[in-house]
Amino acid sequence: MLPDGHLSGEHAQLSREGGAVVLRDLRSTNGTAVDRGGQRFAIDATSQQEWVVAVGDELVLGDALAPVRLRVVSLGGPGVV
């Protein structure tokens, strides 16, 4: 849980699926995106898009002017997300 007024109560979800970690937007009001290699990719719940997370990705949650940014530095071991 991240305390921020620009994030929805259930904003996004990270889940382990097989050997991958998958990001899904949960119909957030202010959006979810991923920055990878200098490009931004919006994750849209209405089109049921998912994103397979990689080390180096930056998850961008919430308001465009002051988003919460989370850099992926490890995908962890079994059972760690």
N, C-alpha and C positions, 0 to 999 in steps of 0.2 A: 504494500500500500504506500502510495506517495501523496503526502498532503500538499495539494495545489488546487486553487480555486478554478483553474482552467481545465482540470481533468474531470472526466465523468466518474461517477461512483464505481462503475465497472467499465473502464476505458478500453483496455486491450488485454489480450491473453497470450502468454507464452506457454507452449506445451511441447513435451518431448514426444516425437512420433518416430518410432524406429530409432535410427541413428541421427535424426535431424531435430532441430529446435524450430518450431513454427510460430510465427507471430500472426495474430488475428485482431482486427479492430472489432469491438463489441458495440457497434452503432454509437460511437462517441460523438459528442456535439462538436468538438473542436479538432477532431481528426488525429490520424496516426500516419506516420511516414517513416521511411528508412532512407538514410543517406549512405550511399555506397560508391566509393571511388569518384566522388565529386558530383554524383547525380542523385536527385531525390525521387523516390518512388512512393506515391500515395497508396495507402492500404485502405480499401473501401469496403465496409461491411455490407453495403447494399448489393454489391456485385459479388460478394463472397470471396474476395481476393484473400490470399494467404501469402506469407513471405517466409521462405526458408532462411533463417538467420545464419550469418557467417561471422567469424572473428573479424573485427575491424568495422563492422556495420555500426552506425549510430542510429538508435531508435529515437524518433522525434514525436513527442506526445503533446497534444494540446494546442494552445493558442499560438498563432504564427508569430506574434510579436515577442512572446516570452515563453517559448516551449520548454518542456522538460526534456533534456537530452541524456541518453544513456548509451555509453560506448560499450560494445561487446568486446571483452578482452579474453574470454574463455567460454567454451560451451560446457565446461564441467565434465565430471565423470558420470557414471550411471546414477540415475535418480536425482541429479542436480540440474536445475533449470535456472 
